[in-house]
Amino acid sequence: MKLSADLRSFCDRLGHQFGQPELIQRALTHPSISSATRPDNQRLEFLGDRVLGLVMSEALLAADPNAAEGQLAPRFNALVRKETCADVAREIDLGEVLKLGRSEMLSGGRRKQALLGDAMEAVIAAVYLDAGFDTAKSLVLRLWGDRIHKVDADARDAKTALQEWAQARGQKPPQYIEKSRTGPDHAPVFVIEVLLDSGQSAQATAGSKRQAQQAAAQTLLDQLPS
């Protein structure tokens, strides 16, 4: 199988030339355009998630030999979550070569965080199957770059911190209320309010419900006494 010019260019950006080009074709095929003769990337996504998890587990242990499990877990979650995978995908313009059905293309699928994150995991699996774990590991470490060493800032979970603040003062867990959702399906805008038993509240706006909740929690934490 011979790759198209745009896929060859993508492989250059990725930093891996495939001995089995059908693997990268499949990794970039969304279920919206799959068929009996064109399998989608969901099985590869499943495998890539596990490969990524092992690479990041090893990298975190090597980066901080003295870290406890309680420190490692949030760092790990920050490095493997869909938002991070999608960020990496954007850096290599993965969305430009995603194979999508017409409806997904019309709804902005090439920019959707979930699609980009899933496809990035599938690409990792394709590299793993094509060239083995060591090659996949090297690729992941190169693409994730400084994120591994700067992960403490990204791992900060404002929702957990706010819940611990409330529980320490005998309050119920914070409530998160969706105040509004606007914008098209491919680029929604959420406004979330977080509310404590004691009456304190804060709002935040973001492109996903999770991000808006985290931002609202952080805004409220910044206003509360330590």
Disulfide bonds with the S-S distance in Angstrom:
none
